[in-house]
Amino acid sequence: MFLDVSLPLALFLITASTLFFYTRIGKKLKSLLGGKELTTGHTVLLVVAMGAMVTILGWTIIQIPDMAIMVLFLYAYSMVLFLFTFLVVPESYSGFARTQLAVLVPALFIGVYALFRHTYLWELYLLNFFAVVFAISISVYMGGLFSWKTTAIFVVLLTFMDLIQVFVTRFMVESSRRMVALQLPVMIIVPTFPSEGYILLGLGDIFLSGLLSIQTVQKYGRRFGFASVLTIALVFLLLETFLINSNFEFFPATVLVVSGWLVALGARYFHKSFL
């Protein structure tokens, strides 16, 4: 029997770290954004854009040069890292100093990627490090833009899109393989334990876990928010074990993440109903 605790543990630690940062800079972020939130239309367009990107990258008929993909992703990463660093740096620093640090971080990322992406150091450590940093950054930045309603819409549409792109079109599988070949930090790759091997999880799934946990904190408080993170990880462990031993090579991890979140909400509902 194949068993892996590494990936659920990594998901738990990354999502918990996301909540840690959000509880500290979430108010600053909302103030910076002027309290704006995504509308239903924005949410639908976001999922459509994500699906279109997966299709473009995974559809072999469309031959986008690798250099163009690298430039696009490196630009997106740099912008997110710049914004996140600017928010994290204490306000006691001058505006000029904060801007310098915010520029330095994405510049460091691009330099490290250019120098080390073909090395063992990048494959084993640096790729995961930058993937985790990016996942936390985008989750914290985007988490406050959603409301409970738009989160529900996003979850339904994203899960449906993920199922289609994995099982019907297979574009998600092909695009993932292409990203791995380019050594872009769009996923974490961890060694399985106690079984031997490696397993990967896309940043979209990690972002979804962070988003759901942030929204849970906003609606039900920090204690239940962190409890939902633990529940997501535990349900992820159970479903992952079942799927791997059922010979599924690829499966939409959004289903695992959402299932864990729904279990947490269901447990809270029954607890409140019977007590």
C-alpha positions as CSV (number, residue, x, y, z in Angstrom):
1,M,0.0,0.0,0.0
2,F,1.3,3.4,-1.0
3,L,1.2,6.0,1.7
4,D,2.4,9.6,1.7
5,V,2.3,12.2,4.5
6,S,4.8,14.7,2.9
7,L,2.4,16.4,0.6
8,P,-0.5,16.9,3.1
9,L,2.0,18.2,5.6
10,A,3.5,20.6,3.1
11,L,0.0,21.8,2.2
12,F,-0.8,22.3,5.9
13,L,2.4,24.3,6.6
14,I,2.1,26.5,3.6
15,T,-1.6,27.3,4.2
16,A,-0.9,27.9,7.9
17,S,1.9,30.3,6.9
18,T,-0.5,32.1,4.6
19,L,-2.9,32.7,7.4
20,F,0.0,33.8,9.7
21,F,0.9,36.5,7.2
22,Y,-2.6,37.5,6.3
23,T,-3.6,38.0,10.0
24,R,-0.7,40.5,10.2
25,I,-0.9,42.5,7.0
26,G,-4.5,41.8,5.8
27,K,-5.8,45.1,7.2
28,K,-2.9,47.0,5.6
29,L,-3.7,45.3,2.3
30,K,-7.4,46.1,2.4
31,S,-6.5,49.7,3.2
32,L,-4.1,49.8,0.3
33,L,-6.8,48.4,-2.1
34,G,-9.4,50.8,-0.8
35,G,-11.7,48.0,0.4
36,K,-12.4,46.9,-3.1
37,E,-13.5,43.3,-3.8
38,L,-14.0,41.2,-6.8
39,T,-17.5,41.1,-8.3
40,T,-19.2,38.0,-9.6
41,G,-18.2,39.0,-13.2
42,H,-14.6,39.5,-12.2
43,T,-14.6,36.0,-10.5
44,V,-16.0,34.3,-13.7
45,L,-13.4,36.1,-15.8
46,L,-10.6,35.0,-13.5
47,V,-11.5,31.4,-13.9
48,V,-12.0,31.8,-17.6
49,A,-8.5,33.3,-17.8
50,M,-7.0,30.5,-15.8
51,G,-8.7,27.9,-18.0
52,A,-7.5,29.7,-21.2
53,M,-3.9,29.8,-19.9
54,V,-4.0,26.1,-19.2
55,T,-5.4,25.4,-22.6
56,I,-2.9,27.5,-24.4
57,L,0.0,25.9,-22.6
58,G,-1.3,22.4,-22.9
59,W,-2.7,22.4,-26.4
60,T,0.1,21.0,-28.6
61,I,-1.4,22.6,-31.7
62,I,-0.5,26.0,-30.3
63,Q,3.3,26.3,-30.3
64,I,4.2,29.1,-28.0
65,P,8.0,29.5,-27.7
66,D,9.5,28.5,-24.4
67,M,11.2,31.9,-24.0
68,A,7.8,33.7,-24.3
69,I,6.3,31.5,-21.5
70,M,9.3,32.1,-19.3
71,V,9.2,35.9,-19.8
72,L,5.4,35.9,-19.0
73,F,5.7,33.9,-15.8
74,L,8.9,35.7,-14.6
75,Y,7.1,39.0,-15.0
76,A,4.0,37.8,-13.2
77,Y,6.1,36.4,-10.3
78,S,8.2,39.6,-10.1
79,M,5.1,41.8,-9.8
80,V,3.6,39.6,-7.0
81,L,6.9,39.4,-5.1
82,F,7.3,43.2,-5.4
83,L,3.9,43.9,-4.0
84,F,4.2,41.3,-1.2
85,T,7.6,42.5,-0.1
86,F,6.4,46.1,-0.1
87,L,3.6,45.1,2.2
88,V,5.7,43.0,4.5
89,V,8.4,45.5,5.1
90,P,7.6,47.5,8.3
91,E,6.2,51.0,7.8
92,S,9.0,52.3,10.0
93,Y,11.2,52.1,7.0
94,S,11.2,55.0,4.6
95,G,9.2,54.7,1.4
96,F,12.5,54.7,-0.6
97,A,13.9,51.9,1.5
98,R,10.8,49.8,1.2
99,T,10.8,50.3,-2.6
100,Q,14.4,49.3,-2.8
101,L,13.8,46.1,-0.8
102,A,10.7,45.4,-2.9
103,V,12.7,45.7,-6.1
104,L,15.6,43.6,-4.7
105,V,13.5,40.5,-4.0
106,P,12.2,39.9,-7.5
107,A,15.6,40.8,-9.0
108,L,17.1,38.2,-6.7
109,F,14.6,35.6,-7.9
110,I,15.3,36.3,-11.6
111,G,19.0,36.1,-11.0
112,V,18.8,32.8,-9.1
113,Y,16.5,31.3,-11.7
114,A,18.8,32.3,-14.5
115,L,21.9,31.0,-12.8
116,F,20.7,27.8,-11.1
117,R,17.6,26.5,-12.9
118,H,19.6,23.7,-14.6
119,T,21.3,22.6,-11.4
120,Y,20.5,20.0,-8.8
121,L,20.3,22.8,-6.2
122,W,17.3,24.4,-8.0
123,E,15.5,21.2,-8.6
124,L,15.8,20.0,-5.0
125,Y,15.5,23.2,-3.0
126,L,15.2,26.5,-4.8
127,L,12.3,25.6,-7.0
128,N,10.2,24.6,-4.0
129,F,11.4,27.6,-2.0
130,F,10.3,30.2,-4.6
131,A,7.1,28.2,-5.3
132,V,6.1,28.4,-1.7
133,V,7.0,32.1,-1.5
134,F,4.9,32.8,-4.5
135,A,2.0,30.7,-3.3
136,I,1.9,32.6,0.0
137,S,2.3,36.0,-1.7
138,I,-0.5,35.5,-4.2
139,S,-2.8,33.9,-1.6
140,V,-2.3,36.8,0.9
141,Y,-2.7,39.4,-1.9
142,M,-5.8,37.9,-3.5
143,G,-7.4,36.4,-0.4
144,G,-8.8,39.7,0.8
145,L,-10.3,40.6,-2.6
146,F,-12.9,37.8,-2.4
147,S,-16.2,37.8,-0.5
148,W,-17.9,34.7,0.9
149,K,-20.2,34.8,-2.2
150,T,-17.5,35.2,-4.8
151,T,-15.4,32.6,-3.0
152,A,-18.2,30.0,-3.4
153,I,-18.6,30.9,-7.1
154,F,-14.8,30.7,-7.6
155,V,-14.7,27.3,-5.9
156,V,-17.5,25.8,-8.1
157,L,-16.1,27.1,-11.4
158,L,-12.5,26.3,-10.6
159,T,-13.3,22.8,-9.6
160,F,-15.4,22.2,-12.7
161,M,-12.7,23.7,-14.9
162,D,-10.0,21.5,-13.2
163,L,-12.1,18.3,-13.7
164,I,-12.6,19.1,-17.4
165,Q,-8.9,20.0,-18.0
166,V,-7.6,16.9,-16.3
167,F,-10.0,14.2,-17.4
168,V,-11.5,15.5,-20.7
169,T,-9.0,17.7,-22.5
170,R,-5.9,16.6,-20.6
171,F,-4.5,20.2,-21.1
172,M,-3.8,20.5,-17.3
173,V,-1.5,17.4,-17.5
174,E,0.3,18.6,-20.6
175,S,0.8,22.2,-19.3
176,S,2.1,20.8,-16.0
177,R,4.7,18.7,-17.9
178,R,5.7,21.7,-19.9
179,M,6.2,23.9,-16.7
180,V,8.2,21.2,-15.1
181,A,10.4,21.0,-18.2
182,L,11.0,24.8,-18.0
183,Q,11.8,24.5,-14.3
184,L,9.3,27.3,-13.5
185,P,8.2,27.4,-9.8
186,V,4.5,26.8,-10.6
187,M,4.3,23.7,-8.3
188,I,6.0,22.1,-5.3
189,I,7.7,18.8,-5.8
190,V,8.3,16.8,-2.6
191,P,9.6,13.3,-1.8
192,T,6.9,11.0,-0.6
193,F,7.2,9.5,2.9
194,P,7.1,6.7,4.1
195,S,6.8,5.4,0.6
196,E,9.5,6.2,-1.9
197,G,9.0,8.5,-4.8
198,Y,8.1,12.1,-5.7
199,I,4.8,13.9,-5.9
200,L,3.8,17.4,-7.0
201,L,1.1,19.9,-6.3
202,G,0.2,22.9,-8.4
203,L,0.2,26.4,-7.0
204,G,-3.4,26.9,-8.0
205,D,-4.4,24.2,-5.6
206,I,-2.2,25.7,-2.8
207,F,-3.8,29.1,-3.6
208,L,-7.2,27.6,-3.3
209,S,-6.4,26.2,0.1
210,G,-5.1,29.6,1.2
211,L,-8.1,31.5,-0.1
212,L,-10.6,29.2,1.6
213,S,-8.8,29.4,4.9
214,I,-8.5,33.2,4.7
215,Q,-12.3,33.5,4.0
216,T,-13.0,31.1,6.8
217,V,-11.0,33.3,9.2
218,Q,-12.8,36.4,8.0
219,K,-16.2,34.7,8.6
220,Y,-15.7,32.5,11.6
221,G,-12.5,33.8,13.3
222,R,-8.9,32.7,13.6
223,R,-9.4,29.6,15.7
224,F,-11.8,27.9,13.3
225,G,-9.8,29.2,10.4
226,F,-6.7,27.3,11.5
227,A,-8.9,24.3,12.4
228,S,-10.0,24.3,8.8
229,V,-6.4,24.2,7.6
230,L,-5.8,21.1,9.6
231,T,-9.0,19.5,8.3
232,I,-8.1,20.2,4.7
233,A,-4.7,18.5,5.3
234,L,-6.2,15.5,6.9
235,V,-8.9,14.9,4.3
236,F,-6.2,15.5,1.6
237,L,-4.2,12.7,3.2
238,L,-7.1,10.3,3.2
239,L,-8.2,11.0,-0.4
240,E,-4.7,11.1,-1.7
241,T,-4.0,7.7,-0.2
242,F,-7.2,6.3,-1.8
243,L,-6.6,7.8,-5.2
244,I,-2.9,6.8,-5.5
245,N,-3.7,3.2,-4.5
246,S,-6.6,3.2,-7.0
247,N,-4.0,3.8,-9.8
248,F,-4.9,7.4,-10.5
249,E,-1.8,9.0,-12.1
250,F,-3.4,12.5,-12.2
251,F,-6.3,13.8,-10.3
252,P,-7.6,17.4,-9.7
253,A,-6.3,18.4,-6.3
254,T,-9.0,21.1,-6.1
255,V,-11.5,18.3,-5.3
256,L,-9.3,17.2,-2.4
257,V,-8.9,20.7,-1.0
258,V,-12.6,21.6,-1.4
259,S,-13.6,18.3,0.2
260,G,-11.5,19.1,3.3
261,W,-12.9,22.6,3.5
262,L,-16.5,21.3,3.2
263,V,-15.9,18.7,5.9
264,A,-14.7,21.5,8.2
265,L,-17.8,23.6,7.5
266,G,-20.0,20.6,8.0
267,A,-18.4,19.6,11.3
268,R,-18.9,23.2,12.5
269,Y,-22.6,23.2,11.4
270,F,-23.4,19.9,13.2
271,H,-21.4,21.1,16.3
272,K,-23.5,24.3,16.5
273,S,-26.7,22.4,15.7
274,F,-26.4,19.8,18.5
275,L,-24.9,21.9,21.2
